[in-house]
Amino acid sequence: MTKHVKGADALPLNQIIAGDCIDVMNSLPAGSVDLIFADPPYNLQLKGELHRPDNSKVDAVDDHWDQFNSFRAYDEFTTAWLKAARRLLKPNGAIWVIGSYHNIFRVGASLQNEGFWILNDVVWRKSNPMPNFRGKRFTNAHETMIWAGKDESSKYTFNYEALKALNEGIQMRSDWVLPICTGHERLKDEAGDKAHPTQKPESLLHRVLVGSTNPGDVVLDPFFGTGTTGAVAKMLGREYIGIEREAAYRKVAEKRIASVRKFDKEALSVSASKRAEPRVPFGQLVERGMLRPGEELYSMNKRHKAKVRADGTLIGDDIKGSIHQVGAHLEGAPSCNGWTYWCFKREGKVVPIDVLRQQIRSEMHD
């Protein structure tokens, strides 16, 4: 479906737009998109057909849209679509680009040339990669994603705690082990063949969108293919815009997304970053009588103690100051998180003062 956009309030949300990605992006209003996920042509330099040991042909990427006459032609194409993409991003927007060793290094250089600020490169390690049948190179078992902000000053979204929760409480690393599309997830065309040669798994987009967007954000995919980005965006309560010039891919994507159900509001919420939670001054605990002036606090390691003062500072041995300053001094450390360092006693039990802070925060949310 072709959409002509006029004005900033006319974004074609939750639609697949037919046409060349550069032309379409240039027709959309500037500064209107929160995140771009791009899976551009890989420009595979394949020489002849690939065959398995039994002489059967490998279904490799040999479509016309992946063909470029030279590296220079590919670089010019990359620069043009990245320039159009950067114009669309909001000031705090970001982009993810995925590629293989054939193209990702050239794309990375173009990203930097166009003013994007690289935040991470993430390795998607495929748990079930296609074997290397010729045995002349390593099995190609990964792809690389580059995550970049619109510029160096962008305050990009990063849901650190949500990703940590996804990873069973362990900080999410930059190497992601996820399977490629197989079985029921691999979309087929009417002839029963793969609908798209480089269809990405929904698990990959789920992690990207949970980690770098919030519900209601606008996510654009300029190389929409069979619509993995749109399907996951819909499930997660994000708005999407897809651009795809191939009618066959659009047809598959439209059918796929129509069958997707959006998660309910409660399921869409994710673990928030502690930095994003409301700030609670320690003095507020004293003002509200949760802690009393003169009451003693104890370090978590039981080595030190200090007294609470009426103005919300502490005094201990030869130091007075904030909960953080006093804790750092007593430990001889450059810094200290006083909220997790100090405890108080109630009915013979030692309780972290952070419990009181969380109590106040929960009242703010009610």
N, C-alpha and C positions, 0 to 999 in steps of 0.2 A: 504494500500500500504506500503510495507516495503522498507525502505531506508537505505543504508549503507553509512555512512558519513566519508569522509577522508579529513582532512585539515580544517582550520578555515574558508575558503571561500566557503565551501561546505554545509552550513547550509540548511536543507530542508525547506526553507521558504514557508509558505502558503500551507503546506501539512499535512495530517493526517498519522502518522506513526503507523503501526501495531506492537504490541509487548508489552512486560513487561516494565512498565515505568522506572524502575531502570536500566535495561539493556540498554534501548534506551538512557536514559539521560547520562549514562556512555560512550556511543559511540559518543556523540556529543562533539564538541570542547569546552574546558573550557573558561569561561569568554566571552561568546558569546550572552547572553540573558539579556535584560533590566529588564523584569518583569516576575514573575511566578505567575499565579493564579491557586490554587490547591483546588479541591473539593474531598478530599480523601474519601475512604470508612468510613462510620460512626461507624462501628462495633456495630450496634444496638443490645442490649441485650434483644431481644424479646423472650418471653416464650409463645409459642403457638400462635394460630391465634387470630387476633383482629376482633371483631364484633360490628356492630352498634346495637342500641336498637331494630331494627326490625330483628335482627339476620343475616343481610347481612354481608358478609366478607369485611373488610377494605383492600384496596390494599396497603399494607405496603411494606417496603423495606425488602425483604427476599431473594434477589439474592445471588448466590454463592460467588460473588466477595466481598460481605460485611460480609462474615463469617470468624471469627478467633477463634481458639481453646481456647485462653486465652488472658488476658491483656498483658502478656509478649510477646506473638507472635505478637500482634498488635504493641506494642512498638518497637520491633525489626524491623518490616516492616516500621514503621514511621521513625525511625532513618536512615534506609537505603535510603529511597527515599529523605529525607531532606538533607542528606549528598551529594547525587547525584545532587540535585537541587542547593545547595549552590555552588558547583563546577562550575555549568553552569553560574551563575550570574556574570555580570560585577562588578567591584569594587564598583560602585555606584548603583548597582541593588537592587531590593526589591522583597518581596514575600507577597502574600495574601493567607491565608488559611481559608477556611470556614468549620464550623462543628457544631454539636449539643452538648448538655450536655453529650452525650454518649462518645464523643472522644476529644472535643476541649481542655480540660484541659491537657490531656495527650500529645496532639500535641504541646501545648504551652510550656510545660516543655522540650520537645525534641528540639523545636526551640532554646530555650536558651542554652541547652546543646551542640548544634551543632555550636554555635557562632553567631547566628542571633541576631539582636538588635531590640526588640519590640518597635514599634512607637506608635501604638494605637490598642485597640480592638474596633471593631465597631459592634454594635448590629443591625442586620437586623430585624426590627419588622414587622411581616407580617400583613397587613391590613385585610387579609381574611384567617386566619389560619384554619386548620382542627380542628373541635371540639374534645374535650375529651369525648368519648362516655361512658366510664366506670364511670366517675364522681368521681374518686378516687385521681386525681392529678389536678394541674392547667392545663389549656389548654396551650399546648406548642406552643407559638405564636412568637417565635423568634429563630434565629440562630446567632452564633457569628463568626465574621471574625477577624483574627489577621493580622495586617499589620506590617511587619518587614523589616529592612534594612539588607544587607548582613553582616554588622558588625557595630560597634558603630561609626566608622568614615565615613561611606557611605554618600555621598552627594546625597541622593535619590531625585527623582522628586516629587514635590508636587505643583500642580497648584491651589493654594489657591484661587486666584481671580476667576478662572473658576468655582470652586465649589461654591463659594459665589454667583456668577451670576446664577448658576443653582438653588440656593435656594432663589431667589428673593432679592438678595442683603444682605442677612443675613448670617453670618458666619456658614459654614456647621458644624453640630454637629456630634457626634459619634453614634447617634441613627437614623437609616434610616427607615422611614415608607414606605414600598413598597409592592405591592401585589405579591402573589405567581403566578406561571404560571396557567392560566385558559384559556378557550375559544380557540381562533384561535392560540394563542401562544403555547399552549400545543401540542407538537408533538405526532402523533399517528403512530403506526406501521401498517403493512398491514392488521392486524386483527382488527384494530380500537381501540386497547388498548394503554395505555400510552407507548410511545417509551422508556422512561427512568423514573424511580420512583422519582429521585431527580433533575429533570431539573430545572435550575435556570432561573429567569426572565432576559430578556435582559436589563431591567432598572437597575438592580444591577450591571451588568458588564459595562454598559455605565458609571455609576458614578465612578466605580473603575478605568476604563481606562482613562476617561477624567481627573480624579484627580491625577493619578500617572504615566502617560506615555505621550509621545509626538508623533506626527505623524512620522512614520518611525521606531519607536522603535520595538524591537522584543519581543513578548509576548509568553511565553510557558505555555501550560496547560497539565500537565502529566496525568490527569484523564479527558480526553476530552469529554467523553460521547457523547451527541448529538450535541455538537459543539457551545454552546452559546458563549464561549470565542472567538472562531474563527469568528463567524458571526458578533459580535460587533466589533472585531478588524478590520475586513475587511471594515465595514461601516465607521469606524473612521480613516482609513488610517494607521493602524498599521500592522506590519507583524506578523503572528502567526505561531506557531508550535504546533500541537496537537499530543498527544500520546494516543492511545486507543487499548486495546487488544481484545475487543468484536466486532466481525465483524458486528453484527446487528446495534450497535451504530454508527460504522464508516459509514455504508451505509446511515443511516438517516442524519448524519452530512454532508457528502459529497453533498447530494442532497440539503440540507438546505443552505449551504454556496454558492453553485453554483448559487443560485437564489438571493443572496445578492448583492446590488449595493453599490459601494463605494461612499461616499459623495464627492462633488467637493471640490477643494482646498480651496476656500473661506469659505465654510461651516465648514471645519476642524479646522480652526483657533479658538482659545479660548482666553478669557481674560487673559492677561499676568500679572504675579506678578509685583508689583511696584519695588520690589528688582531686578527683572531681566531686568528692563529697563536701558538704558545707563545713567551713572552717569553724572550729569551736575553740575559743581562747581558754586556757587553763583557769584563768581568773573567774570564768563563768561558773565553774564548779564550786569555787569558794563563795561567790555571790549568792548562789542558790542553796548554800548550806549542805551540799553533797560532801564537801570536805570542810573542816573547820580550821581557822587560824590556830596555829600551835600543834595541830595534828601531825604525827610523824608519818613519813613515807619511807618505804624500804626498797632498795634496789632488787631487781629480779634475781640477781645472783647472791643476795643476802649479805653482801660485803659492806654496804653503805646505807646510811639513812640521812634524812633531812627533814626540816620542819616547814610546814606551810605557813606563809605570811598572808596578812590581810589583803595585800595588793596582788596576790596570785603569783608571787615569786617564792623561791625556796631559799632556805639558809642551812648550810651544812658545813661543819668543821671551819674551814677558812674561806668559804666561797658563798656568795649569794647571787642569785640571778634566776633566769627562767628554768623550767624543768629540764630543758635541753642543755643549757649552759652548765648547770650544776652537775648533771649526770656526766657530761663530757669531761669536766674538770676532775671529778672523783675517779673516773676510769683512766684518766690520762690519755683520752682519745680526742681526735680532731673534731668529732661531732657525735651526737647521741640523739636518738629519738626518745624523748622523755616519756611519751605516751606508752611505749612498750617497755621502758626501763623501770618506771616507778610503780609500786604497789601500795595499797593501804590495807589495814586490818579491820575486819568486821566479824564479830562473833567467833574470834579465834582463827578465822580463815584469812589468807593473804589473797587479795583481789587486785588485778591490774587496773590502774586508773583509766585505761582506755575503755573499760566497761562503762564508766560514767559518761565518757564522751559519746559512745555509741547510743546510750540512753537518750541523750539530748538530740542526737541526729535523728533518731527514730521519731521523736516528737515533732521535728521539723517536717518530716515526710507525711505525718498524719493529717 
